[in-house]
Amino acid sequence: MRQERTVQASIFDLFAEHEIGRELSVMSQWLDEHRDLLNLVTRDLRRHGVKGTGREGLPAEAVLRCALLKQYRQLSYQELAFHLEDSASFRAFARLPWGWSPKKSVLHKTVSAIRAETWEDINRVLLASARQDGVETGSVMRLDSTVTAALIHEPSDSSLLWDAVRVMVRLLQQADALGSAIPWHDHCRAAKKRARTI
């Protein structure tokens, strides 16, 4: 059984006077003004075949707020679980039921259940609200990407030259197989030696 929202706020929900605490407080007020977003998250969390009885899960409001905390502070699920247990401001923002400290697996399971379409709808509501308040027009978008380690070598001029020669020879060999009459020479060995020397 999963509630949509925490009906009664705790008297212990206090935000720190720090800049982050003030930002969380303003974000919380905005979410309270847009309670219709909870319906979108609730719909994603409800699955076919789940009974209405049994142990209570995280309320949909807490799931949405935890997901926003994760993105806002760029946290992993493990770090989010720690901050929800450790920080009074994070607990106040997340509106967790009293005494609940969700583990990383619960956070991952519930937050990842929110579909991309739901995030897009939430983003549209946020943008419309910002446009109405004169904060943001939404005409310019700024993206940030994350770099991850991969089994790809760093491209250098010599390696790019070797790759270009190798691919060109492969394409010319395929053209020959199709009956092309273009004269060409295979310089793969020379290009490979040159790349290794450099």
ZAPA-306404 format. One line per field, with one value per residue (C-alpha): residue number from 1; residue in one letter; x, y, z. Coordinates in steps of 0.5 Angstrom, whole numbers, plus 2048, in hexadecimal, padded with zeros to 3 digits. Layout:
N
i: c(NUM | ...)
aa: c(A | ...)
u: c(X | ...)
v: c(Y | ...)
w: c(Z | ...)
//
This chain:
198
i: c(1 | 2 | 3 | 4 | 5 | 6 | 7 | 8 | 9 | 10 | 11 | 12 | 13 | 14 | 15 | 16 | 17 | 18 | 19 | 20 | 21 | 22 | 23 | 24 | 25 | 26 | 27 | 28 | 29 | 30 | 31 | 32 | 33 | 34 | 35 | 36 | 37 | 38 | 39 | 40 | 41 | 42 | 43 | 44 | 45 | 46 | 47 | 48 | 49 | 50 | 51 | 52 | 53 | 54 | 55 | 56 | 57 | 58 | 59 | 60 | 61 | 62 | 63 | 64 | 65 | 66 | 67 | 68 | 69 | 70 | 71 | 72 | 73 | 74 | 75 | 76 | 77 | 78 | 79 | 80 | 81 | 82 | 83 | 84 | 85 | 86 | 87 | 88 | 89 | 90 | 91 | 92 | 93 | 94 | 95 | 96 | 97 | 98 | 99 | 100 | 101 | 102 | 103 | 104 | 105 | 106 | 107 | 108 | 109 | 110 | 111 | 112 | 113 | 114 | 115 | 116 | 117 | 118 | 119 | 120 | 121 | 122 | 123 | 124 | 125 | 126 | 127 | 128 | 129 | 130 | 131 | 132 | 133 | 134 | 135 | 136 | 137 | 138 | 139 | 140 | 141 | 142 | 143 | 144 | 145 | 146 | 147 | 148 | 149 | 150 | 151 | 152 | 153 | 154 | 155 | 156 | 157 | 158 | 159 | 160 | 161 | 162 | 163 | 164 | 165 | 166 | 167 | 168 | 169 | 170 | 171 | 172 | 173 | 174 | 175 | 176 | 177 | 178 | 179 | 180 | 181 | 182 | 183 | 184 | 185 | 186 | 187 | 188 | 189 | 190 | 191 | 192 | 193 | 194 | 195 | 196 | 197 | 198)
aa: c(M | R | Q | E | R | T | V | Q | A | S | I | F | D | L | F | A | E | H | E | I | G | R | E | L | S | V | M | S | Q | W | L | D | E | H | R | D | L | L | N | L | V | T | R | D | L | R | R | H | G | V | K | G | T | G | R | E | G | L | P | A | E | A | V | L | R | C | A | L | L | K | Q | Y | R | Q | L | S | Y | Q | E | L | A | F | H | L | E | D | S | A | S | F | R | A | F | A | R | L | P | W | G | W | S | P | K | K | S | V | L | H | K | T | V | S | A | I | R | A | E | T | W | E | D | I | N | R | V | L | L | A | S | A | R | Q | D | G | V | E | T | G | S | V | M | R | L | D | S | T | V | T | A | A | L | I | H | E | P | S | D | S | S | L | L | W | D | A | V | R | V | M | V | R | L | L | Q | Q | A | D | A | L | G | S | A | I | P | W | H | D | H | C | R | A | A | K | K | R | A | R | T | I)
u: c(800 | 803 | 800 | 801 | 803 | 805 | 7FE | 801 | 808 | 80C | 80E | 815 | 816 | 81A | 81F | 826 | 827 | 82D | 82C | 82A | 825 | 822 | 822 | 81F | 819 | 818 | 817 | 813 | 80E | 80E | 80C | 807 | 804 | 804 | 801 | 7FE | 805 | 804 | 7FF | 804 | 809 | 804 | 801 | 809 | 809 | 803 | 804 | 7FF | 7FE | 800 | 7FB | 7F9 | 7FA | 801 | 807 | 807 | 80C | 80F | 809 | 80A | 80B | 811 | 814 | 813 | 817 | 81C | 81D | 81E | 823 | 827 | 827 | 828 | 82E | 830 | 831 | 831 | 82C | 830 | 832 | 82B | 829 | 82F | 82C | 825 | 827 | 82C | 829 | 823 | 822 | 822 | 81D | 819 | 819 | 818 | 812 | 814 | 80F | 812 | 817 | 818 | 81F | 81E | 824 | 828 | 824 | 81D | 81F | 822 | 81C | 817 | 81A | 81C | 814 | 813 | 813 | 816 | 80F | 80E | 814 | 812 | 80C | 80F | 814 | 80E | 80A | 811 | 812 | 80B | 80C | 813 | 810 | 80A | 80E | 813 | 819 | 81A | 818 | 81A | 81D | 824 | 826 | 82D | 82F | 834 | 837 | 83B | 841 | 842 | 848 | 848 | 84C | 84E | 854 | 855 | 855 | 85C | 85E | 862 | 85C | 857 | 85B | 85C | 855 | 853 | 858 | 856 | 84E | 850 | 854 | 84E | 849 | 84D | 84E | 846 | 846 | 84A | 846 | 840 | 844 | 847 | 84D | 850 | 857 | 85A | 860 | 85F | 863 | 861 | 868 | 86B | 866 | 866 | 86D | 86D | 868 | 86B | 872 | 86E)
v: c(800 | 807 | 80E | 813 | 818 | 819 | 81D | 820 | 823 | 822 | 827 | 825 | 827 | 82D | 82F | 832 | 839 | 837 | 839 | 832 | 832 | 838 | 835 | 82F | 833 | 837 | 830 | 82D | 833 | 832 | 82B | 82C | 831 | 82C | 826 | 823 | 821 | 81C | 818 | 817 | 814 | 810 | 80D | 80B | 808 | 804 | 7FD | 7F8 | 7F2 | 7F6 | 7F5 | 7FB | 7F7 | 7F6 | 7FA | 801 | 804 | 80B | 810 | 812 | 819 | 817 | 813 | 819 | 81D | 818 | 818 | 820 | 820 | 81A | 81F | 825 | 823 | 81E | 818 | 811 | 80D | 80B | 812 | 814 | 80F | 811 | 819 | 817 | 813 | 819 | 81F | 823 | 827 | 821 | 81E | 824 | 825 | 81D | 81D | 816 | 813 | 813 | 80E | 80C | 80C | 809 | 804 | 805 | 7FF | 802 | 809 | 806 | 802 | 807 | 80D | 809 | 808 | 80F | 80F | 814 | 816 | 818 | 81C | 81F | 821 | 824 | 828 | 82B | 82D | 830 | 834 | 837 | 839 | 83C | 840 | 842 | 845 | 848 | 844 | 840 | 840 | 839 | 83C | 83A | 833 | 831 | 82A | 827 | 820 | 81B | 818 | 810 | 80C | 807 | 803 | 808 | 80B | 812 | 815 | 818 | 81A | 814 | 80F | 813 | 812 | 80B | 80A | 80E | 80A | 803 | 805 | 808 | 801 | 7FD | 801 | 801 | 7F9 | 7F9 | 7FD | 7F8 | 7F2 | 7F6 | 7F7 | 7FE | 800 | 805 | 804 | 805 | 802 | 7FF | 804 | 801 | 7FE | 805 | 808 | 804 | 804 | 80C | 80C | 807 | 80B | 812)
w: c(800 | 7FE | 800 | 7FB | 800 | 807 | 80A | 810 | 810 | 816 | 81B | 81B | 814 | 814 | 80E | 810 | 80F | 80A | 803 | 801 | 807 | 804 | 7FD | 7FF | 803 | 7FD | 7F9 | 7FE | 7FE | 7F6 | 7F6 | 7FB | 7F6 | 7F1 | 7F4 | 7ED | 7EC | 7F1 | 7ED | 7E7 | 7EC | 7EF | 7E9 | 7E7 | 7EE | 7ED | 7EA | 7E7 | 7EC | 7F3 | 7F8 | 7FC | 803 | 806 | 808 | 807 | 801 | 801 | 7FF | 7F8 | 7FB | 7FE | 7F8 | 7F4 | 7F9 | 7FA | 7F2 | 7F2 | 7F8 | 7F4 | 7EE | 7F1 | 7F5 | 7F0 | 7F5 | 7F4 | 7F7 | 7FD | 7FE | 7FE | 803 | 808 | 807 | 808 | 80F | 811 | 80F | 812 | 80C | 807 | 80B | 80C | 804 | 803 | 808 | 80A | 80F | 816 | 817 | 810 | 80D | 806 | 804 | 7FD | 7FA | 7FC | 7F9 | 7F3 | 7F2 | 7F3 | 7F0 | 7E9 | 7E9 | 7E7 | 7DF | 7DA | 7D8 | 7DF | 7E0 | 7DA | 7DC | 7E3 | 7DF | 7DB | 7E1 | 7E4 | 7DE | 7DD | 7E5 | 7E4 | 7DD | 7E1 | 7E7 | 7E2 | 7E4 | 7DE | 7D7 | 7D5 | 7CE | 7D0 | 7D2 | 7D6 | 7D6 | 7DA | 7D9 | 7DD | 7DB | 7DC | 7DC | 7D5 | 7D1 | 7CC | 7CB | 7CB | 7C4 | 7C1 | 7BA | 7B9 | 7BB | 7B7 | 7B1 | 7B2 | 7B3 | 7AD | 7A8 | 7AB | 7AA | 7A3 | 7A1 | 7A4 | 7A0 | 799 | 79A | 79B | 794 | 791 | 793 | 790 | 789 | 78A | 785 | 789 | 78A | 791 | 796 | 79C | 7A1 | 7A8 | 7AA | 7A9 | 7AC | 7B2 | 7B3 | 7B3 | 7B8 | 7BC | 7BB | 7BD)
//
